[in-house]
Each structure stands twice: as structure tokens, then as C-alpha cells.
Amino acid sequence: MLLNALLLSLIYLVSRTDMINGYMMLTKPIVLGPLVGLVLGDLQAGILIGATLELAFIGVMNIGISVSMDVSIATIVGGGLAILSGQDAAFALTIAIPVGILFNMLKTFIRVVMQYWIVEMQKACEVGDYKKVERYHWLTWWLYSIIMMVLVFGSIYLGTGAVQAVVDFIPQWIYNGLKVGTSILPALGFAMLLNMIWTREIGAFYFIGFVLSAFLGMTNTGVAILGAAFAVIAFFFIKSEDTEGAEEEVSEENRQTKRLSRKALMGVYWRAHTLEASFNYQNYQGSGYCYAMIPALRELYPDQKDLAMALSRHYEFFNTTPQVSTLIFGISCAMEEEISSNPDLAPASVNAVKAALMGPLAGIGDSLFQGTFRIIAAGVSAQLGLQGNVLAPFVFIVLYNAPHFLARWYLMWKSYDFGSKFINKIYKSNIMDKLTLCFGILGLMVIGAMTMSMVSVSTPLVIQFGQMEPLALQSLFDEILPGLLPLCITWATAWLLKKQVNMLHIMIGMFILGIVCNVIGIL
């Protein structure tokens, strides 16, 4: 049993490479099931269990932090215990579901505890210590992986009874409270974005996005399209300054834009595969984004003070579909080239563009890769798996990752090439301020819509006046403004951040709030 537990924990490490390989979907049951069967000496059983669990969990998708269970651990523990005890796929599924839910809760606690490393990474950015940023990025991945490997090892080694006992031991009120706290967590990310790009001139667009989602039920992608239309209108209606003289001043003779070497750009491209290695609840993929940009930033900013500023601005909140993230990386590299050569170009414009693009890009990317390519690949490969065909996991990997890596490569180089030419033109015409404003409009509308759709909180409280019929408080809130509670929580979080309250304290407070409010019946 000791050897089997060790081998299965190593399989979990294989699944964790998804965080450093661009998210190839090695976490899926159709891939892990056969690996479990192979190391335990029953490949056919592993293939059947993997295909069965893949179909059972086909609707479980990683959208932001909204994940109901850890599918990879559910497959390894559930499938491993089923094969070791001579049981079938139905038994594996019975064990997999509670185990997947339990480990998903444990992952939340572990990430909160590991915020120490994320805070240290932020401090390293502020002083320009890129080597420490790199160390903490990888340390976070390794430490998290090892902790989870130990837990997987213990689950297999102790056996089915012990795992089920742990699941049953957790009080229902704690479980429900943690679910409430987790549903509030996205408010922290949106609050960070608000503080980053909010201005009085465009602040109203945040509420427009929120209202479109709340009253009309418009999707985030729909709001993004409408926001893009508003941005285009604003672009053409805002008059540009007369920059004829400025263009003469900034001639090629007077200013040469720095150009990144192929080596630096390739460094950014390969590091972009590790975007989620240090994923956390403070800035989500922001730490990974900062790590990936280091080769470009080091080449453009030899001065440590300038490098520190560049690292800090790329350490801000970021979250999008990993498979299409290189589109934003390419544009960021092009913009940093111009910023490093042009002191008049506002560095904040980089974050404005990132904030505006990551939401719509996530909507498109999740729809394509999570909702289309993954489903097609899973459907074809699961059918083979149910027939016991050993090619099932290979078919899944190829069908999914062929469009994935084509998109990743193409988007990086096309966006960089487009960005370089585009930014050079807008610099000469002095319209970066207009573009920053327009991207801010788009970004705020999408953030408003995501506040409504992704911060999920409601109250079951009922009030009664005299002999009147009981009135559900949530219904009253919905009549005033649907999504009023998510809006209030997001703005309260933004206020706390402005008051320099530690993000880790806010995060812990959200979980405590969820547990307490759930126990007394408020949320």
C-alpha cells in the first residue's frame, strides 16, 4: 500500500504540471484514470474509470475560482481506491465526489495560508528584486504541490474508511459557511480592479455594466461587446489635441524606441505557460503575469528603480483564460517598449489595456477552450475509453491541445507585431490618453457585469410586520436593485483596500463572515 500511495501521489504531481505547461488539461479524468490504472497494474480498469468520471464531471469547469470540486484528486483517490479494492467505476464515482469536494475546501485554506509568499513576492517587486520574484513564483508551485501530494498520499494509504470519516467529520455549518465565503472572494479581485482604473470621468460605466447584467440578464461577453461600442463612440467623439508640433519634436532622429530581442520575447512566451503556477486569492494570475514579463522588463529597464516600477505594475490583479493569455502578453511587451523610450507615455496605460482586455478575452477563451474544444475532445475520447481503448487519453490530449498551442503561438507574435506598429502610430498622433479612457470604459463595464454575475451572495432572512404576510428580505433587495448585496460587498472591499487594509486580512475576514453569517442565518 505504501508504494501504491507514493505512486498515486506522484500522478497528482503530473496533473499539477497543468499550472506550468499552459494548462494542457492533464487534470482531467480521461488522462489521469489510465495513469492510475497503469501504476496499479490494471490499465483497462483505469481507462474505464477515467472515461466514466470524465463524463460524470464534464460539466465541472475552472472559470476563475468558481470550481465545485477538485476533479484531479477526485479521480486519483476515487479511482485508486476502487482499483485497489477491486471495485468498479460506480464505486470510484461514489468516493470521488465527496473527496473532490473536501479537497477543494482544503485547497482554499492552503492558498490562504500561502499568501505569505505572495506578499513577499509583492515586496520583491517594489524593490526591483526580480530574482526573488522568480524564486517565490516557483516556491509557491512546489510548496502547494508537495502539501497536496502528502494529502493524496495519506488518503490512499489510510484507505476508503478514513477518507469517508474525514468527509463526514466536517460539520455541515462549516462547509456551508465556507461556500458562502468562497462565493464572496471574487469581490476582492474586482475591488482591486476598481481601485486601479476608476476615475470620476468614466466611473458611471461601471454601474451601466452592472445594471445591464442585473436587470437585463446580459452576459459578460454581451456587456463587453456593448462596452467596446461605447469605447469606439467615445474615441471618435473626443477631440484630439493638435500634435503637429509634437510630431516634429519626436522624429526618428530624436527618439528611437527600444526593441526587445527575440530571446527576451521567447522568454516571455515560454514563461507565459506558467501563468497559474503561483495563482492566489490576492491578485489571481497577477504574480504569474509579473514573472512571465521579467525577461522583457529586464532588457528594457536596466535601472533598478525603473525595473521596480515595471514589476509592480505587472503584479496587479490579472485573470483570463490561460490558453489565450499570450495575446495580452504580446501587447504588453509592445507597450513596455514604447513606455521605456517615451517618458510622456503614462505607464498606467498598460494596466488599463490589460484590465479592458482580460474580461472579454476570458469570455471568448472560456467559451472556446472550456466549453467547446474540451467538450469535443472529452466526448470523442470518453467514447473510446468506455470501449477500453488505450488511445483514449492520447486522443483527448491531441484534440484539445492542437488548437490550444496554435492559438498560444499565433496570438503572441501577431499581437506583439500589431502592438508595436499600433503604439508607434498612436504615440505620433498623441491619442494614448484617448485610448486609455476608452479601454477604461470597456474595462469598467465588464467589471460591473462580473460583479453582478460572479459575486454570488444572497440572504434567506424573512421579516414580518404585524399581521402582514412574511416578506423575504432578498426579494425586497431585488426590487430595489438586483445584485445589491454583491455590489455593496465589492464596494466595501474597495474601501478597505483604499484604507490600506491588508489583503490577507480581508480574505480571512470574508471566510469568517461567511461562516458567522451562515450560522446565524443572515447569508
PyMOL commands that set and color helices and strands:
alter all, ss='L'
color gray80, all
select helices_A, chain A and resi 2-19+29-39+43-56+71-84+89-113+115-126+130-158+160-169+172-184+186-197+204-216+220-237+244-249+262-274+286-300+304-314+322-324+326-341+348-386+392-429+432-454+473-480+484-498+503-519
alter helices_A, ss='H'
color red, helices_A
select strands_A, chain A and resi 462-463+471-472
alter strands_A, ss='S'
color yellow, strands_A
deselect
rebuild
show_as cartoon
